[in-house]
């Protein structure tokens, strides 16, 4: 067993994979940042109002969902927290948005990465979106959702958040 050869192959393969991911992620992030700066994402979010009504969500829920879908959970969480601080989203809205994004986040980046390693992107993308739509729709119609708020709300408090301040009172 030649350890030098094993380490050389492992490092070469790792570097190749990191380079391949960088060639996908960096241009994608640049394009998304340009779209954000040109308010393209705001315009798309406004056109999503009918979809928000389908899930019984306010139109203000479209922007956090769109950001979570494109940029991922970390950036989407920041937008969600800002929306809560501004008082645009209720606990129910937050719950449904989070369920949707847990199942279906960062779809552009993740799908591109899976395609790069040989997966069928349409199956991955379609499956994730379909699952997120079905589960979120079912939960948006579930009568027990209102019973969860007293159990779950208030467990996480965001500083300087008008909604969280109401819960603590």
C-alpha positions in Angstrom: 0.0 0.0 0.0 1.5 3.3 -1.2 0.3 6.0 1.2 1.9 8.8 -0.9 -0.1 7.7 -3.9 -3.4 7.5 -1.8 -2.9 11.0 -0.4 -2.0 12.4 -3.9 -5.2 10.9 -5.4 -7.3 12.1 -2.5 -5.9 15.6 -2.6 -6.2 15.8 -6.4 -9.8 14.5 -6.4 -10.7 16.9 -3.5 -9.2 19.9 -5.3 -11.0 19.0 -8.5 -14.4 18.7 -6.7 -13.8 22.1 -4.8 -12.9 23.7 -8.1 -16.0 22.3 -9.8 -18.2 23.6 -7.0 -16.6 27.0 -7.1 -17.2 27.2 -10.9 -20.9 26.7 -10.2 -21.4 28.6 -7.0 -19.4 31.8 -7.6 -21.0 32.8 -10.9 -24.5 31.9 -9.5 -24.0 34.1 -6.4 -22.8 37.0 -8.6 -25.9 36.7 -10.8 -28.2 36.5 -7.8 -26.5 39.5 -6.2 -26.9 41.5 -9.4 -30.6 40.4 -9.6 -31.0 41.5 -6.0 -29.4 44.9 -6.6 -31.6 45.5 -9.7 -34.7 44.6 -7.6 -35.5 41.7 -9.9 -36.2 39.5 -6.9 -38.7 42.1 -5.6 -40.5 42.0 -8.9 -40.6 38.2 -8.9 -41.8 38.2 -5.3 -44.7 40.5 -6.2 -45.8 38.2 -9.0 -45.9 35.4 -6.4 -48.9 36.8 -4.6 -51.4 34.3 -6.1 -49.2 31.4 -4.9 -49.1 33.0 -1.4 -52.9 33.0 -1.4 -52.9 29.3 -2.3 -51.1 28.6 0.9 -53.1 31.2 2.8 -50.0 33.4 3.4 -49.7 37.2 3.0 -48.0 38.6 0.0 -45.1 39.6 2.3 -44.3 35.9 2.6 -43.2 35.7 -1.0 -39.9 37.5 -0.6 -38.5 35.3 2.2 -39.5 32.2 0.3 -37.9 33.5 -2.9 -34.7 34.3 -1.0 -34.7 31.0 0.7 -35.2 29.2 -2.5 -32.4 30.9 -4.3 -29.8 31.9 -1.7 -30.5 29.2 0.9 -31.5 29.0 4.5 -28.8 31.3 6.1 -29.7 34.3 4.0 -33.4 33.4 3.9 -33.4 33.3 7.7 -32.1 36.8 7.8 -34.9 38.0 5.5 -37.4 36.1 7.6 -36.2 37.7 10.8 -36.4 41.2 9.2 -39.9 40.5 8.0 -40.9 39.4 11.6 -39.3 42.5 13.1 -41.3 44.7 10.7 -44.4 42.9 11.8 -45.4 41.5 8.3 -45.6 37.8 9.3 -47.6 36.0 11.9 -46.5 32.9 13.8 -48.6 30.8 11.4 -46.9 32.5 8.4 -43.5 31.8 9.8 -44.3 28.2 10.5 -45.5 27.6 6.9 -42.6 29.5 5.3 -40.1 27.5 7.4 -41.7 24.2 6.6 -41.6 25.0 2.9 -38.0 26.2 3.1 -36.9 23.2 5.2 -38.1 20.9 2.4 -37.1 23.1 -0.5 -34.2 25.6 -0.1 -31.3 26.7 -2.2 -32.8 24.8 -5.2 -30.7 26.5 -7.8 -27.3 25.9 -6.2 -28.1 22.4 -4.8 -29.5 21.2 -8.1 -26.5 22.5 -10.0 -24.1 20.8 -7.7 -26.0 17.4 -7.9 -26.1 17.7 -11.7 -22.3 18.3 -11.7 -21.8 14.9 -10.0 -24.1 13.1 -12.4 -27.6 13.2 -10.8 -30.8 13.9 -12.8 -31.5 17.5 -11.9 -35.2 17.4 -13.0 -35.9 14.6 -10.6 -34.1 16.3 -7.7 -35.7 19.7 -8.4 -39.1 18.4 -9.2 -39.2 16.1 -6.2 -38.1 18.7 -3.7 -40.5 21.3 -5.1 -43.4 18.9 -5.2 -42.8 17.6 -1.7 -42.6 21.2 -0.3 -45.8 22.3 -2.1 -47.8 19.3 -1.0 -46.7 19.3 2.7 -47.1 23.1 3.0 -50.5 23.0 1.3 -51.7 20.3 3.7 -50.4 22.1 6.7 -51.9 25.4 5.6 -55.3 23.7 5.6 -54.8 21.7 8.8 -57.1 22.9 11.6 -54.6 21.8 14.2 -52.1 24.4 13.1 -53.7 27.0 15.4 -53.2 24.6 18.4 -49.5 24.4 17.8 -48.9 28.1 18.3 -49.4 28.1 22.1 -47.1 25.0 22.3 -44.3 26.3 20.1 -44.5 30.1 20.0 -42.4 32.0 22.4 -39.7 29.3 22.6 -37.5 31.3 20.4 -37.4 35.1 20.9 -35.8 37.4 18.4 -34.4 40.6 20.0 -36.2 43.8 19.0 -39.0 41.9 17.3 -42.5 43.3 17.6 -44.1 39.8 17.3 -41.8 38.3 20.0 -42.5 41.2 22.3 -46.3 40.4 22.0 -45.6 36.8 22.9 -43.6 37.7 26.0 -46.4 40.1 27.3 
